Amino acid sequence: MSNKMKWFIGIIAVLVVATGGVSYGIYKHNQPLSDEAFSKLEIDEQFEKAPAGHYVHLRKDDPTLYRTTWSAKQIKKYLVYKFGQKENHLPTGNYNEKTKLGTNQLFNDKHLVNKEKGYGEIGRIDSALSDNSKFNENMTYYTDLSFNWYFNSPEQAQKDPDVKEYVNDLIR
């Protein structure tokens, strides 16, 4: 084998290895973060890396913002017409209801959050939203109870004063 042929084969091998390394690096860099790795990011980084979509802030002081596949109308319909139906009552008077509200989080009303009022996780959300004039147009406007609860993008949510003040975790 001539010297030129050895150089040519060497250059081809180097190019193949370099191309493979660059391709692997791009693949690893573009791989989505796991939910655990995402939750460990600072909240500003979570907003930067959050997927496009609709987001809900279910209580004014809720530290979590949830990505949802449900429209605002679907969430309202569920809370107004479906939640709290008689077939979901427990003998204790509480509800035995579970829903995700289009999110990746399971809300279970059997887990009481406020034992005095009998609120489970969904009852607490229902109470906060039904007192919110931006959710329930029939409510009198009270500044301390009113908040934006549905957002069309993570960027829109990030600009909201209540989200800025309270939210420290984003569930995508």
Secondary structure per residue as TSV (DSSP state, phi and psi in degrees):
chain	resnum	aa	ss	phi	psi
A	1	M	-	360.0	137.4
A	2	S	-	-81.4	164.5
A	3	N	H	-62.6	-38.9
A	4	K	H	-63.9	-39.2
A	5	M	H	-66.8	-39.6
A	6	K	H	-62.7	-43.5
A	7	W	H	-63.0	-42.9
A	8	F	H	-62.3	-46.8
A	9	I	H	-64.1	-40.1
A	10	G	H	-62.4	-44.0
A	11	I	H	-65.3	-42.1
A	12	I	H	-61.0	-44.3
A	13	A	H	-62.6	-43.2
A	14	V	H	-62.8	-43.2
A	15	L	H	-62.6	-41.4
A	16	V	H	-64.3	-45.0
A	17	V	H	-65.0	-43.8
A	18	A	H	-64.5	-44.1
A	19	T	H	-63.1	-42.4
A	20	G	H	-63.1	-42.3
A	21	G	H	-64.2	-44.1
A	22	V	H	-64.3	-43.6
A	23	S	H	-61.7	-43.3
A	24	Y	H	-64.0	-42.3
A	25	G	H	-61.8	-42.8
A	26	I	H	-65.0	-42.5
A	27	Y	H	-60.4	-47.5
A	28	K	H	-66.5	-38.3
A	29	H	H	-67.4	-35.9
A	30	N	H	-87.7	-1.9
A	31	Q	S	-69.9	133.4
A	32	P	-	-65.7	149.2
A	33	L	-	-70.4	146.4
A	34	S	-	-70.5	161.5
A	35	D	H	-59.6	-37.0
A	36	E	H	-67.0	-45.6
A	37	A	H	-65.3	-38.5
A	38	F	H	-62.7	-43.3
A	39	S	H	-68.6	-20.1
A	40	K	T	-82.6	-12.2
A	41	L	S	-71.5	153.9
A	42	E	-	-62.7	154.3
A	43	I	H	-59.9	-36.9
A	44	D	H	-64.1	-38.9
A	45	E	H	-68.2	-35.9
A	46	Q	H	-61.0	-42.9
A	47	F	H	-64.5	-37.8
A	48	E	H	-64.8	-38.3
A	49	K	H	-97.8	0.7
A	50	A	-	-67.8	138.9
A	51	P	-	-69.2	154.6
A	52	A	S	-64.0	154.7
A	53	G	S	145.2	-172.9
A	54	H	E	-93.9	145.1
A	55	Y	E	-130.5	146.9
A	56	V	E	-123.8	140.7
A	57	H	-	-114.4	99.5
A	58	L	-	-78.6	-20.9
A	59	R	S	-139.7	148.4
A	60	K	T	-57.0	-41.3
A	61	D	T	-98.4	16.2
A	62	D	-	-71.1	129.6
A	63	P	S	-79.6	2.3
A	64	T	E	-123.3	139.9
A	65	L	E	-113.3	131.5
A	66	Y	E	-113.2	135.3
A	67	R	E	-78.0	137.7
A	68	T	E	-132.6	149.7
A	69	T	S	-97.7	-6.1
A	70	W	S	-87.3	148.0
A	71	S	-	-79.8	166.6
A	72	A	H	-59.4	-37.8
A	73	K	H	-64.4	-40.6
A	74	Q	H	-65.5	-41.0
A	75	I	H	-65.3	-45.0
A	76	K	H	-59.7	-46.0
A	77	K	H	-59.7	-43.1
A	78	Y	I	-62.4	-49.9
A	79	L	I	-70.4	-34.7
A	80	V	I	-81.3	-42.3
A	81	Y	I	-106.9	-29.6
A	82	K	I	-100.4	-43.6
A	83	F	T	-62.6	136.5
A	84	G	T	84.4	15.0
A	85	Q	-	-67.5	154.0
A	86	K	G	-56.2	-36.0
A	87	E	G	-66.3	-14.3
A	88	N	G	-98.9	4.2
A	89	H	B	-76.1	139.4
A	90	L	-	-92.4	161.2
A	91	P	T	-57.6	-24.7
A	92	T	T	-76.6	-8.4
A	93	G	S	98.0	-11.3
A	94	N	S	-84.8	-178.2
A	95	Y	B	-109.1	151.0
A	96	N	-	-116.1	66.4
A	97	E	-	-121.0	144.9
A	98	K	E	-133.5	141.2
A	99	T	E	-158.5	159.2
A	100	K	-	-105.2	-11.0
A	101	L	T	51.9	32.8
A	102	G	T	78.4	8.5
A	103	T	S	-102.4	-175.9
A	104	N	S	-95.6	10.6
A	105	Q	S	-110.2	131.2
A	106	L	-	-90.6	121.7
A	107	F	E	-99.2	124.2
A	108	N	E	-119.6	115.2
A	109	D	T	-75.4	-13.0
A	110	K	T	-70.2	-23.8
A	111	H	S	-81.9	102.4
A	112	L	E	-71.2	132.1
A	113	V	E	-101.6	-37.9
A	114	N	E	-126.5	98.8
A	115	K	T	-68.1	-31.6
A	116	E	T	-63.8	-44.3
A	117	K	T	-90.0	-10.4
A	118	G	T	77.5	19.2
A	119	Y	E	-79.6	131.4
A	120	G	E	-97.2	-167.8
A	121	E	H	-61.4	-43.7
A	122	I	H	-73.2	-38.0
A	123	G	H	-61.1	-38.3
A	124	R	H	-65.7	-41.5
A	125	I	H	-65.5	-45.8
A	126	D	H	-59.4	-43.1
A	127	S	H	-64.3	-44.9
A	128	A	H	-64.4	-42.0
A	129	L	H	-75.6	-35.0
A	130	S	H	-70.6	-23.3
A	131	D	T	-86.1	-4.3
A	132	N	-	-93.2	118.3
A	133	S	T	-68.1	-15.9
A	134	K	T	-85.4	-11.7
A	135	F	T	-101.5	-46.6
A	136	N	-	-111.3	100.3
A	137	E	T	-63.1	-18.8
A	138	N	T	-81.3	-6.1
A	139	M	S	-79.8	148.7
A	140	T	-	-71.3	143.2
A	141	Y	-	-76.4	113.4
A	142	Y	-	-118.4	120.1
A	143	T	T	-56.5	-41.9
A	144	D	T	-71.6	-16.8
A	145	L	T	-105.2	-12.0
A	146	S	-	-91.2	136.0
A	147	F	-	-159.8	154.4
A	148	N	-	-74.1	127.3
A	149	W	-	-116.1	-17.9
A	150	Y	E	-127.0	130.4
A	151	F	E	-127.8	144.4
A	152	N	S	-85.8	-8.5
A	153	S	S	-160.3	159.4
A	154	P	H	-65.1	-30.5
A	155	E	H	-65.3	-41.7
A	156	Q	H	-63.8	-41.9
A	157	A	H	-65.0	-39.9
A	158	Q	H	-63.6	-26.6
A	159	K	H	-79.9	-15.3
A	160	D	S	-71.2	134.2
A	161	P	H	-62.4	-38.1
A	162	D	H	-69.0	-38.2
A	163	V	H	-64.9	-44.5
A	164	K	H	-59.5	-40.1
A	165	E	H	-75.8	-41.0
A	166	Y	H	-105.5	-35.6
A	167	V	-	-75.3	128.7
A	168	N	-	-130.8	10.0
A	169	D	E	-152.0	141.2
A	170	L	E	-121.3	125.3
A	171	I	E	-102.7	113.6
A	172	R	-	-94.6	360.0
